[in-house]
């Protein structure tokens, strides 16, 4: 049962949007999915609650905003039949050694894959790259850990940032000892994502025929393929 932690210590990177819409894409592809809301701000739970009493997301969700996820989650998962578990991690703390950083560290220890959504700008790459020491520390305990970079909130058009997004991400995140891969799929900056969150739905059910939904279907397919193949072939 693969566990994917969606993490980026920079706030506003689109972690919750990525996590919940990827979960929706995996459910649409036939997978049983659990989302773990590890953010003390309960962003994922608030998204679900926007649908009122009815859960319109199509997958289960639990809150686990504590720094013992790596100890608690295996026991929870063993009592269920989920095929994929996604962890929505919190943003980083302002101070070193903050509780949210401890939660992210625990989520990474529980995970098989770290998915890092990052906006395609040098400042965002630099901010997200502060995760590299944490990744290197985690790999010491989990040498098979995979790290996937997702270019997120890409602006439309053929501007330079858009054209160079993947190569720039690869340069910023390349580090010895960590299996880092920039995913082929890119997610655009689209108002429909905020609209779907406001009514407690994923983009795949809110605007099924939209380009935004297509992008998350493509991401889901790529994630499924990468989980099923050796890292060097992904």
N, C-alpha and C positions, 0 to 999 in steps of 0.2 A: 504494500500500500504506500505509494509515494506521498510524501508530505512536502508541500511547497510553501516556503515563507516569502511573502511579498513584503519587501523591506527597503527602506531608504531613510536614513536619519534626517534628511532634509524634509521639512514640512511642505505640503502643497505639491508633491511630486505625482500624485494620482494613485497612491497605493490602494485605497479603498475602491476607487473606480475600477482599477485593474483587477483587483482580487474578486469583486463581486461579478463583474461582467465575464471574467474568465470562468468563474464557477458556473455562470449561466450557459456559457458556450460548451463546457464539459458536460453539463446536464443534457443539453440539446443533442450532444453526440452520444448519449446513452450511458453516461457514467453517474454513479452515486457519489455525491459530493457533500462534504462537511466543511463549513467555513468557521474558523476560530477567530473571534474578535478579540485580539490581544491588546487593543488600544484602550487605555483608561478613559478616553473621551467617548468610547463606544460608537465610533463612526459607522461601522457596519450595522450594528444593532439599530441605530437611529434610521438608517436607510431602510431596513426591513420594516420598522415600525411606521414609516410613512405610508404604508399600504393599509394601515388600520388593523382591524382584527384578523384580516385574511393575509397569510403569507403568500405573496405573489412571486417570490423569487425562484421557487422550485427546488430549493436545497435546504438542508438543515443548517442551523447556526447556533453556536454556543459562545458565551463570554468567558474568557480565560486571561484576564489582564494581570498576570502575575509572573514573577521571574522563575517559576518552577515548571514552565510548560514542558520542558524536556523530560521531566519526571512524571508529570500528570497526564500528558497526552497519550503516551503508549497504552496506559491502562484503559483510558476512555476508548481509544480506537479498537482495542482488542474485544470490546463488548459490542461492536457494531460491524456492519458489512460495507463500510464506505470504501470506495475504490480510489478516491483522491481526497486529501485533506489540504485545504488552503488556510494559511495563517495571515491575517491582516495585522501587520506590525505597527507599533506607534512611531511617530517621529522621534528624533533624538532629543535628549535633554540639553538644556543650556549648560549645565555644569557637568564636569567629568564625574562618572560614577553615578549618574542619575538613575532613578527607578526605571524610566522608559528604556534607557540603554540596556539595563539588566534584562528587561523583558525581551528586547530584540535579540540579545545574546542567547537567551534561553530558547527562543523560537528557532534561531539558526542551529542550535545544537540538536533540536528535535527534527530538523528538516533534512531532506535528501537534496533539495534544490533551493537556492536563494534566487528569487526573481526580483530584479531591481528596476522599477520604472524610473526613467529619468528624462527630463525635458531637454531638447537638443539646443543647449546654449552653453558656452564655456563656463559661465558662472554656476550653472546647475550641475555640469559635469564635475567641477571642482568641489562643490558642496557634497555631492554624492560620493566622490572619491574618498571622503573622510571615513567611509566604511571599510576601506581596505585593511587597516590594522585589525579591525574586528574580524574581518574575513580570514586574514592570515592566522589569527589566534584560533578561530574555529576549526580551520583546516588541520591544525595540529592534532585535534581530537577526532576529526572526521576527514581523513585524507581523500575520501571518495566524493566529497561534497562538490556539487556543481553550482556555478553561478551564471545566471542568464541576465543579460542587460536588455531591457525593452525601451526602445525610443518611443516616448510617450508625448502626447500633446504637440505633435509636429504640425507646424503651420503649413497651410496649403501653398502651392506655388513652387517655383524652382529657385527659391532664394538659396544663398550659399549655405546657411545653417542647415537647411533641409537636405541639400545635395550631399553635404559632408557629414551628416549626422552619425552614420554608422562607423565611418572610419575614425571620426573624432572620439566617439565613445570607446572604441577599441583601444585607442591610444591612451586615454585617460585612465582606463580601468585595468590595463595590462599590468600584471604583477606576478613575480615568481612564486611558484608553489600553489597557485589558485587556478582551477579550471574555469576560466571566464570566457563566455561566448556571447556575442551580440546577436540577438535573434533577427531573423530576416523580416518578420512582421513589424510594421510601424503603426502606431495608433495616432490618428489625427486629433487636433483640437476642435471639438464639436460641442455646440450648445446642447445637443440631444442627450449627452451624458448627464448633465445637471438636471435636465427635465425628467429623465427616467428615475434619477435618485429621488426627486421630489415627490414622486408617486409610488415609491417603494418597489420599483421593477428594474430588471436588467434591460440593457439596450436591445437585447435580442427579442424580448417580448413587447417592449414599448414601441420600437420602430424596427420591426423585423426585416423590412426590405431596404433599410438605409445603408449607406456606406459605412457608418459607424458600426452597425451590426455585422456587416461583412468583415470588417477588420478584426472583430473579436472572434468571429468564426475562424478566420485565418490563423489567429493567434492560438486558438484552442487546438486546431489541427496540428500546428507546429509543435505545441507543447506535448501533445499525444505522441507525435512522431519522435520527438527528442527523448521522451521517457522510455520509448520502446527500443531505442537504438543506442549503440555506444556513443559516448560524448564526442569522439573524433569524427563521427559520421553525421552529427547533428548540425 
